[in-house]
Amino acid sequence: MIVKKCIILLSGLILSACVKLEIKPEHVVSDSVEAGKDLYQLIKHKKDGTEERKYSHSMMLEPGQSEQQAGQTCLHYVEAMATAASKKRISIKQQETKTLKTEQGLSLSCSLHATIKPR
């Protein structure tokens, strides 16, 4: 038991030597404001039962299909998936699509960040 604790402590010391913490003065205020907003949202959501969730989906682009068409199709699919999974009102905060080159061809990845509110 003591050996196990010593190994964990030694591992932590070795790993902490690799971590560099740098605080840049120009970002202190904006980062503090963002952290405060995030904390406020977290507390507010805890009180009223609101949740934040992220959903994502990937699909291969069909030959001749535009990236814009595929992106809309993918986002509609993810939105339907989010609505079906939550069975509650969703409010979309952010949507994102990315096109990736794979060995099989072009692949599209889309994600949705939503706020789920109780009915």
PyMOL commands that place a pseudoatom at each C-alpha (Angstrom):
pseudoatom trace, name=CA, resn=MET, resi=1, chain=A, elem=C, hetatm=0, pos=[0.000, 0.000, 0.000]
pseudoatom trace, name=CA, resn=ILE, resi=2, chain=A, elem=C, hetatm=0, pos=[2.799, 2.410, 0.907]
pseudoatom trace, name=CA, resn=VAL, resi=3, chain=A, elem=C, hetatm=0, pos=[4.707, 1.474, -2.247]
pseudoatom trace, name=CA, resn=LYS, resi=4, chain=A, elem=C, hetatm=0, pos=[1.609, 2.178, -4.351]
pseudoatom trace, name=CA, resn=LYS, resi=5, chain=A, elem=C, hetatm=0, pos=[1.193, 5.629, -2.760]
pseudoatom trace, name=CA, resn=CYS, resi=6, chain=A, elem=C, hetatm=0, pos=[4.885, 6.406, -3.324]
pseudoatom trace, name=CA, resn=ILE, resi=7, chain=A, elem=C, hetatm=0, pos=[4.632, 5.403, -6.986]
pseudoatom trace, name=CA, resn=ILE, resi=8, chain=A, elem=C, hetatm=0, pos=[1.547, 7.612, -7.473]
pseudoatom trace, name=CA, resn=LEU, resi=9, chain=A, elem=C, hetatm=0, pos=[3.240, 10.537, -5.710]
pseudoatom trace, name=CA, resn=LEU, resi=10, chain=A, elem=C, hetatm=0, pos=[6.434, 10.104, -7.722]
pseudoatom trace, name=CA, resn=SER, resi=11, chain=A, elem=C, hetatm=0, pos=[4.456, 9.878, -10.981]
pseudoatom trace, name=CA, resn=GLY, resi=12, chain=A, elem=C, hetatm=0, pos=[2.594, 13.071, -10.101]
pseudoatom trace, name=CA, resn=LEU, resi=13, chain=A, elem=C, hetatm=0, pos=[5.845, 14.917, -9.402]
pseudoatom trace, name=CA, resn=ILE, resi=14, chain=A, elem=C, hetatm=0, pos=[7.377, 13.771, -12.680]
pseudoatom trace, name=CA, resn=LEU, resi=15, chain=A, elem=C, hetatm=0, pos=[4.292, 14.756, -14.664]
pseudoatom trace, name=CA, resn=SER, resi=16, chain=A, elem=C, hetatm=0, pos=[3.970, 18.118, -12.930]
pseudoatom trace, name=CA, resn=ALA, resi=17, chain=A, elem=C, hetatm=0, pos=[7.491, 18.976, -14.051]
pseudoatom trace, name=CA, resn=CYS, resi=18, chain=A, elem=C, hetatm=0, pos=[6.257, 18.731, -17.655]
pseudoatom trace, name=CA, resn=VAL, resi=19, chain=A, elem=C, hetatm=0, pos=[3.377, 21.171, -17.171]
pseudoatom trace, name=CA, resn=LYS, resi=20, chain=A, elem=C, hetatm=0, pos=[3.978, 24.851, -17.824]
pseudoatom trace, name=CA, resn=LEU, resi=21, chain=A, elem=C, hetatm=0, pos=[1.469, 27.384, -16.565]
pseudoatom trace, name=CA, resn=GLU, resi=22, chain=A, elem=C, hetatm=0, pos=[1.690, 30.740, -18.285]
pseudoatom trace, name=CA, resn=ILE, resi=23, chain=A, elem=C, hetatm=0, pos=[-0.557, 33.649, -17.440]
pseudoatom trace, name=CA, resn=LYS, resi=24, chain=A, elem=C, hetatm=0, pos=[-0.506, 36.442, -19.978]
pseudoatom trace, name=CA, resn=PRO, resi=25, chain=A, elem=C, hetatm=0, pos=[-1.576, 39.813, -18.568]
pseudoatom trace, name=CA, resn=GLU, resi=26, chain=A, elem=C, hetatm=0, pos=[-3.472, 40.805, -21.714]
pseudoatom trace, name=CA, resn=HIS, resi=27, chain=A, elem=C, hetatm=0, pos=[-5.805, 37.793, -21.335]
pseudoatom trace, name=CA, resn=VAL, resi=28, chain=A, elem=C, hetatm=0, pos=[-6.392, 37.865, -17.569]
pseudoatom trace, name=CA, resn=VAL, resi=29, chain=A, elem=C, hetatm=0, pos=[-9.443, 40.145, -17.653]
pseudoatom trace, name=CA, resn=SER, resi=30, chain=A, elem=C, hetatm=0, pos=[-11.151, 38.558, -20.682]
pseudoatom trace, name=CA, resn=ASP, resi=31, chain=A, elem=C, hetatm=0, pos=[-10.467, 35.012, -19.420]
pseudoatom trace, name=CA, resn=SER, resi=32, chain=A, elem=C, hetatm=0, pos=[-11.795, 35.949, -15.967]
pseudoatom trace, name=CA, resn=VAL, resi=33, chain=A, elem=C, hetatm=0, pos=[-14.959, 37.409, -17.487]
pseudoatom trace, name=CA, resn=GLU, resi=34, chain=A, elem=C, hetatm=0, pos=[-15.490, 34.258, -19.603]
pseudoatom trace, name=CA, resn=ALA, resi=35, chain=A, elem=C, hetatm=0, pos=[-14.934, 32.021, -16.574]
pseudoatom trace, name=CA, resn=GLY, resi=36, chain=A, elem=C, hetatm=0, pos=[-17.441, 34.110, -14.597]
pseudoatom trace, name=CA, resn=LYS, resi=37, chain=A, elem=C, hetatm=0, pos=[-20.034, 33.833, -17.377]
pseudoatom trace, name=CA, resn=ASP, resi=38, chain=A, elem=C, hetatm=0, pos=[-19.534, 30.067, -17.596]
pseudoatom trace, name=CA, resn=LEU, resi=39, chain=A, elem=C, hetatm=0, pos=[-19.915, 29.717, -13.826]
pseudoatom trace, name=CA, resn=TYR, resi=40, chain=A, elem=C, hetatm=0, pos=[-23.071, 31.863, -13.855]
pseudoatom trace, name=CA, resn=GLN, resi=41, chain=A, elem=C, hetatm=0, pos=[-24.596, 29.739, -16.655]
pseudoatom trace, name=CA, resn=LEU, resi=42, chain=A, elem=C, hetatm=0, pos=[-23.699, 26.537, -14.802]
pseudoatom trace, name=CA, resn=ILE, resi=43, chain=A, elem=C, hetatm=0, pos=[-25.388, 27.712, -11.592]
pseudoatom trace, name=CA, resn=LYS, resi=44, chain=A, elem=C, hetatm=0, pos=[-28.414, 29.068, -13.478]
pseudoatom trace, name=CA, resn=HIS, resi=45, chain=A, elem=C, hetatm=0, pos=[-28.818, 25.794, -15.404]
pseudoatom trace, name=CA, resn=LYS, resi=46, chain=A, elem=C, hetatm=0, pos=[-28.565, 23.749, -12.193]
pseudoatom trace, name=CA, resn=LYS, resi=47, chain=A, elem=C, hetatm=0, pos=[-31.444, 25.701, -10.668]
pseudoatom trace, name=CA, resn=ASP, resi=48, chain=A, elem=C, hetatm=0, pos=[-33.883, 25.506, -13.592]
pseudoatom trace, name=CA, resn=GLY, resi=49, chain=A, elem=C, hetatm=0, pos=[-32.943, 22.036, -14.890]
pseudoatom trace, name=CA, resn=THR, resi=50, chain=A, elem=C, hetatm=0, pos=[-31.472, 23.250, -18.190]
pseudoatom trace, name=CA, resn=GLU, resi=51, chain=A, elem=C, hetatm=0, pos=[-28.709, 21.134, -19.701]
pseudoatom trace, name=CA, resn=GLU, resi=52, chain=A, elem=C, hetatm=0, pos=[-26.108, 21.768, -22.367]
pseudoatom trace, name=CA, resn=ARG, resi=53, chain=A, elem=C, hetatm=0, pos=[-25.262, 18.921, -24.716]
pseudoatom trace, name=CA, resn=LYS, resi=54, chain=A, elem=C, hetatm=0, pos=[-23.145, 18.376, -27.800]
pseudoatom trace, name=CA, resn=TYR, resi=55, chain=A, elem=C, hetatm=0, pos=[-24.155, 16.061, -30.614]
pseudoatom trace, name=CA, resn=SER, resi=56, chain=A, elem=C, hetatm=0, pos=[-22.094, 15.091, -33.644]
pseudoatom trace, name=CA, resn=HIS, resi=57, chain=A, elem=C, hetatm=0, pos=[-22.323, 12.966, -36.771]
pseudoatom trace, name=CA, resn=SER, resi=58, chain=A, elem=C, hetatm=0, pos=[-19.983, 12.019, -39.622]
pseudoatom trace, name=CA, resn=MET, resi=59, chain=A, elem=C, hetatm=0, pos=[-20.889, 10.968, -43.145]
pseudoatom trace, name=CA, resn=MET, resi=60, chain=A, elem=C, hetatm=0, pos=[-19.204, 10.353, -46.483]
pseudoatom trace, name=CA, resn=LEU, resi=61, chain=A, elem=C, hetatm=0, pos=[-19.932, 12.804, -49.295]
pseudoatom trace, name=CA, resn=GLU, resi=62, chain=A, elem=C, hetatm=0, pos=[-21.686, 11.218, -52.244]
pseudoatom trace, name=CA, resn=PRO, resi=63, chain=A, elem=C, hetatm=0, pos=[-20.137, 11.794, -55.690]
pseudoatom trace, name=CA, resn=GLY, resi=64, chain=A, elem=C, hetatm=0, pos=[-21.542, 15.012, -57.130]
pseudoatom trace, name=CA, resn=GLN, resi=65, chain=A, elem=C, hetatm=0, pos=[-22.946, 16.166, -53.772]
pseudoatom trace, name=CA, resn=SER, resi=66, chain=A, elem=C, hetatm=0, pos=[-21.855, 19.657, -52.725]
pseudoatom trace, name=CA, resn=GLU, resi=67, chain=A, elem=C, hetatm=0, pos=[-20.312, 20.242, -49.337]
pseudoatom trace, name=CA, resn=GLN, resi=68, chain=A, elem=C, hetatm=0, pos=[-23.049, 22.772, -48.541]
pseudoatom trace, name=CA, resn=GLN, resi=69, chain=A, elem=C, hetatm=0, pos=[-25.845, 20.252, -49.291]
pseudoatom trace, name=CA, resn=ALA, resi=70, chain=A, elem=C, hetatm=0, pos=[-24.104, 17.556, -47.279]
pseudoatom trace, name=CA, resn=GLY, resi=71, chain=A, elem=C, hetatm=0, pos=[-23.538, 19.990, -44.415]
pseudoatom trace, name=CA, resn=GLN, resi=72, chain=A, elem=C, hetatm=0, pos=[-27.219, 20.931, -44.270]
pseudoatom trace, name=CA, resn=THR, resi=73, chain=A, elem=C, hetatm=0, pos=[-28.255, 17.270, -44.420]
pseudoatom trace, name=CA, resn=CYS, resi=74, chain=A, elem=C, hetatm=0, pos=[-25.831, 16.390, -41.647]
pseudoatom trace, name=CA, resn=LEU, resi=75, chain=A, elem=C, hetatm=0, pos=[-26.962, 19.285, -39.418]
pseudoatom trace, name=CA, resn=HIS, resi=76, chain=A, elem=C, hetatm=0, pos=[-30.653, 18.404, -39.939]
pseudoatom trace, name=CA, resn=TYR, resi=77, chain=A, elem=C, hetatm=0, pos=[-29.869, 14.820, -38.950]
pseudoatom trace, name=CA, resn=VAL, resi=78, chain=A, elem=C, hetatm=0, pos=[-28.011, 15.921, -35.800]
pseudoatom trace, name=CA, resn=GLU, resi=79, chain=A, elem=C, hetatm=0, pos=[-30.819, 18.325, -34.858]
pseudoatom trace, name=CA, resn=ALA, resi=80, chain=A, elem=C, hetatm=0, pos=[-33.407, 15.553, -35.252]
pseudoatom trace, name=CA, resn=MET, resi=81, chain=A, elem=C, hetatm=0, pos=[-31.204, 13.243, -33.196]
pseudoatom trace, name=CA, resn=ALA, resi=82, chain=A, elem=C, hetatm=0, pos=[-30.888, 15.872, -30.425]
pseudoatom trace, name=CA, resn=THR, resi=83, chain=A, elem=C, hetatm=0, pos=[-34.641, 16.502, -30.352]
pseudoatom trace, name=CA, resn=ALA, resi=84, chain=A, elem=C, hetatm=0, pos=[-35.448, 12.781, -30.256]
pseudoatom trace, name=CA, resn=ALA, resi=85, chain=A, elem=C, hetatm=0, pos=[-32.852, 12.062, -27.566]
pseudoatom trace, name=CA, resn=SER, resi=86, chain=A, elem=C, hetatm=0, pos=[-33.901, 14.854, -25.230]
pseudoatom trace, name=CA, resn=LYS, resi=87, chain=A, elem=C, hetatm=0, pos=[-37.683, 14.814, -25.796]
pseudoatom trace, name=CA, resn=LYS, resi=88, chain=A, elem=C, hetatm=0, pos=[-37.547, 18.428, -24.620]
pseudoatom trace, name=CA, resn=ARG, resi=89, chain=A, elem=C, hetatm=0, pos=[-37.215, 21.869, -26.162]
pseudoatom trace, name=CA, resn=ILE, resi=90, chain=A, elem=C, hetatm=0, pos=[-33.778, 22.478, -27.615]
pseudoatom trace, name=CA, resn=SER, resi=91, chain=A, elem=C, hetatm=0, pos=[-32.152, 25.795, -28.331]
pseudoatom trace, name=CA, resn=ILE, resi=92, chain=A, elem=C, hetatm=0, pos=[-29.189, 25.625, -30.700]
pseudoatom trace, name=CA, resn=LYS, resi=93, chain=A, elem=C, hetatm=0, pos=[-26.175, 27.577, -29.458]
pseudoatom trace, name=CA, resn=GLN, resi=94, chain=A, elem=C, hetatm=0, pos=[-23.653, 26.613, -32.117]
pseudoatom trace, name=CA, resn=GLN, resi=95, chain=A, elem=C, hetatm=0, pos=[-23.430, 24.513, -35.289]
pseudoatom trace, name=CA, resn=GLU, resi=96, chain=A, elem=C, hetatm=0, pos=[-20.257, 23.470, -37.052]
pseudoatom trace, name=CA, resn=THR, resi=97, chain=A, elem=C, hetatm=0, pos=[-19.330, 21.426, -40.120]
pseudoatom trace, name=CA, resn=LYS, resi=98, chain=A, elem=C, hetatm=0, pos=[-15.893, 20.228, -41.213]
pseudoatom trace, name=CA, resn=THR, resi=99, chain=A, elem=C, hetatm=0, pos=[-14.826, 18.499, -44.391]
pseudoatom trace, name=CA, resn=LEU, resi=100, chain=A, elem=C, hetatm=0, pos=[-12.098, 15.901, -44.037]
pseudoatom trace, name=CA, resn=LYS, resi=101, chain=A, elem=C, hetatm=0, pos=[-10.135, 13.986, -46.659]
pseudoatom trace, name=CA, resn=THR, resi=102, chain=A, elem=C, hetatm=0, pos=[-9.970, 10.253, -45.988]
pseudoatom trace, name=CA, resn=GLU, resi=103, chain=A, elem=C, hetatm=0, pos=[-8.713, 7.276, -47.939]
pseudoatom trace, name=CA, resn=GLN, resi=104, chain=A, elem=C, hetatm=0, pos=[-12.298, 6.522, -49.016]
pseudoatom trace, name=CA, resn=GLY, resi=105, chain=A, elem=C, hetatm=0, pos=[-12.947, 10.072, -50.230]
pseudoatom trace, name=CA, resn=LEU, resi=106, chain=A, elem=C, hetatm=0, pos=[-14.339, 13.239, -48.665]
pseudoatom trace, name=CA, resn=SER, resi=107, chain=A, elem=C, hetatm=0, pos=[-15.960, 12.924, -45.273]
pseudoatom trace, name=CA, resn=LEU, resi=108, chain=A, elem=C, hetatm=0, pos=[-18.096, 15.531, -43.553]
pseudoatom trace, name=CA, resn=SER, resi=109, chain=A, elem=C, hetatm=0, pos=[-18.342, 15.917, -39.796]
pseudoatom trace, name=CA, resn=CYS, resi=110, chain=A, elem=C, hetatm=0, pos=[-20.955, 18.123, -38.177]
pseudoatom trace, name=CA, resn=SER, resi=111, chain=A, elem=C, hetatm=0, pos=[-21.666, 19.029, -34.584]
pseudoatom trace, name=CA, resn=LEU, resi=112, chain=A, elem=C, hetatm=0, pos=[-24.359, 20.849, -32.693]
pseudoatom trace, name=CA, resn=HIS, resi=113, chain=A, elem=C, hetatm=0, pos=[-24.128, 22.474, -29.272]
pseudoatom trace, name=CA, resn=ALA, resi=114, chain=A, elem=C, hetatm=0, pos=[-27.595, 22.812, -27.794]
pseudoatom trace, name=CA, resn=THR, resi=115, chain=A, elem=C, hetatm=0, pos=[-29.286, 23.961, -24.629]
pseudoatom trace, name=CA, resn=ILE, resi=116, chain=A, elem=C, hetatm=0, pos=[-31.958, 21.520, -23.468]
pseudoatom trace, name=CA, resn=LYS, resi=117, chain=A, elem=C, hetatm=0, pos=[-34.725, 23.193, -21.461]
pseudoatom trace, name=CA, resn=PRO, resi=118, chain=A, elem=C, hetatm=0, pos=[-37.360, 21.380, -19.416]
pseudoatom trace, name=CA, resn=ARG, resi=119, chain=A, elem=C, hetatm=0, pos=[-40.889, 21.707, -20.736]
for i in range(1, 119): cmd.bond("trace and resi %d" % i, "trace and resi %d" % (i + 1))
show_as sticks, trace
zoom trace
